[in-house]
Amino acid sequence: MDSRRNDLREAIERLFELTRLEQTDSSEFEQLDHFIQQRLLDTYGDGADVALRAVA
């Protein structure tokens, strides 16, 4: 679990760094962005689905 958390933290830090350096058109940025989005979806699921479950 700690390894996954560290990997995500490092990915977020690197994505932030690339953004600050205005390198958002690089393949590294796209890969990190996809990785982070996938981890968020794995953790929280689809936002619309979560909202519907909360109402039900």
Protein Blocks (a to p, Z undefined) as FASTA:
>chain_A
ZZmmmmmmmmmmmmmmmmmnopakbfklmmmmmmmmmmmmmmnopfklmmmmmmZZ
